[in-house]
Amino acid sequence: MQAIAEAVSTDRAVTTWQLDPDHTLVEFTAKHMMITTVRGRFHSVRGTLSIDEGVPSASRVDVEIDAASLDTGVRMRDDHLRSGDFLEVESFPLLTYRTRTVEGTFAKAGDRFRVLGDLTVRGASREVVLDATYQGRGVDPDGIERIAFSAEAKLDRRDFGLTWNQGLETGGVLVSNEVRIFLEAQGTRTSE
């Protein structure tokens, strides 16, 4: 019944938002030697949010991240992560995320929902679920309407062909296979 109501609704409010790179953060963590959490971030992120307020499941997110903008604060590690052992940025300069669907609603600040989409890293696409929270909307001092979300995800880097590792004499491996992703996203409204 809901699908029929969604299909016949023609006066839905759909708004478009551009990610504000100065107020959007994409971070990741992985374990080093299975004992220490290493944090990194991508400095160059752009994307579009298409929000269907009448049918939230029809909302869309399209994001591109410059793989070479990776930064963990240690140049030697960053160079290794950009190399063919990991992201191979010369052949695969972009990481992308494209929404399949949204589960749940985000009508008021604090609402939690899930975004199901395809993450493409090094030419390999896999479904990644973002557990998201709607942070709210506001108008800045320049009269620009803004919207904000936060999200988290876990993935296995091997699913994207990132298999390089070294075994440790004491057991375990140098780099964890599990990578955690943390997002803080703010968009500026571009249309209705």
Helices and strands as residue ranges (DSSP letters): H 2-8, E 14-19, G 21-23, E 25-32, E 36-42, E 45-52, G 56-58, E 60-66, G 67-69, E 70-71, H 75-82, E 94-103, E 112-121, E 124-139, E 145-156, G 157-160, E 178-191
